[in-house]
Every structure is written in structure tokens, then in C-alpha cells.
Amino acid sequence: MRYLVTGGAGFLGRVVCQKLRQRPELKADIIVLRSRDCDLTRQDQTEKMMAEVRPEVVIHLAARVGGIGANRENPGLYFYSNAIMGINLIEAARLGKVRKFVQVGTICAYPKFTPVPFKEDDLWNGFPEETNAPYGIAKKSLLTMCQGYRQQYGLNAIYLLPVNLYGPGDNFDPLSSHVIPALIRKFVEAGQAGADHITAWGTGAASREFLYVDDAAEGIVLATTRYDQPEPVNLGAGREITIRELTELIAKLCGFAGKIVWDPTKPDGQPRRCLDTARARDRFGFIARTNLEDGLKTTIEWYRRHIGIPPVA
């Protein structure tokens, strides 16, 4: 079985490919598609690539993504890039008679004031949080396309909604990183510099749910091999934590004893995020296994090794 994994060399993609290789019964021939191999925003390149590779399964992970700051600065880019990559790839999959298409969406697609825990049936009941709405709507439009192509052309396309991811190999660039890698870098650098405080965005009152990258990859592989229905499916850990609690936990795990100063002029983003994960459990047996604190410890240790400083004593 030939698998095409877009973004297969990225943070999540590397682990998905690893999980596929660890399943000998799949006999997976994995084609890792990097951005330098094909510009998915170009329809001609996308269709040419698909005709040459001739995959039987496509797992679409490639995305333009970033934290709150990056979303505020690039709303047009994030909308266009994410929408057009998916549109081109789904159409090319139809033309290439792909047996299964796996579209990985985003938690940012949910309405700003979705009741907690987020249920998949609430996905269309309102407008997303404003700072990441262009990105969220672009990705959510691909759910409609997947369902439309299933109805009209018989394309077996499924749609997954992973919550915020973290883990070793994440993006730690302060200009585009999400909250966990941004905080880890901030605390590690503050500790190295002997700083007596750090400044954190917002009020800390917003809540989030986080899914360890290995768990997310396992969920994607389980859905790829076991799920064939049109309804979207959440992938999450089912635990909610406030940004303030998360920040204090990361500070402790990084060995930072200084003060945390909150900057309320910066946005909090969506007020709450926590998923109902029953559908993933019931439809294809996915349950997240990694405890948040354990996952954070592993991520912090990886980052410290990556930049060449010793672990916390």
C-alpha cells in the first residue's frame, strides 16, 4: 500500500511516518512529500505529482500555521495557503482515484464560544475566535469539500480535528511558535540569563487542551486504517488546563524560580478549549496515553539537548 504523507518531514509528519512503519501488517510504502518537492498551492504541480507518485492513501498534514501573533500578522496568507493546498490535493486525489484521503484539520475551526467539551456536532454553530478565524475557516472548508467529494465522486475522505499539539521536535521560533514551545524557550533562556522574571501574554485565564505528538500520530494512523465515515472526529486528551496553570507548571519543570508577569494588552485567544473525545474512542479505539506533565518533561529535555545545555538537575 503506497502512502503519500504531505508534511511528512515536519513535527507531526515524522511521527506519523514512524508509526506507519511500525505496523508491518500495513506493508506501507511511504512517500514523504516536502514543500521543496511540490508546491501544493499550484494546481498543475499538485496534479503532476499525484500522477507520478500514484498513492493509494493520502494523509494531508502540510499546513501554514503559527501561534496567536503569527495568525494576527498573516490572516490572508494563512487562509489562502491552507485552503488552496487542500483544495488542490483533494481534487488531485479524485483525479488519481486515490482509495482514501485523510484530511487533518484544526481545533481553530470551532466557534469561539463552543460549549465545553467541544462536540463535533457543534462545529458549525458560530464563528471561530477572531485571531485565528482565517486559518480555522480555511481548514474547515476542506471538511465540506471532503464530504461533497464523498457524496458526488465516492472519494473515501475522512476529517480529523486534533487539539493543540506539543512534543519533541516542535517549532520553538518565538515569532511563530505555539504556547508550549514558546513558554519552554522563554523559561530556559531566562534561566540561562539569570533573569528574575519573564513576561507572558494575556491574562492566563484562557484554557487549553494539549495532545502529545506521539498520541496524535497514533490517532491519525488508527483513523487511517479503521475509520471510513464522513463525520469529523476530534483527537484529544480530554484534559483542560488554564494558561496560567500551564505556565506555572512549565516554569517549575524548567527550574525557573523567578516571577511571571502577565501582559493583558496581549490577546488570550479563544476563551476555552477542551474536546469531547468519545467519537474517536468509539469509532476507531483511540485514547491518548501521555500525561501532560510527563510529555512536558520529555519536551523540555529534548529542547535543552537540542540547544546544547544540560538537563534540569
PyMOL commands that set and color helices and strands:
alter all, ss='L'
color gray80, all
select helices_A, chain A and resi 11-21+24-26+43-53+68-73+75-95+107-109+120-122+130-153+179-193+213-226+243-254+278-284+292-306
alter helices_A, ss='H'
color red, helices_A
select strands_A, chain A and resi 2-6+29-33+57-60+100-104+157-162+164-166+197-201+207-208+210-212+233-235+241-242+259-263
alter strands_A, ss='S'
color yellow, strands_A
deselect
rebuild
show_as cartoon
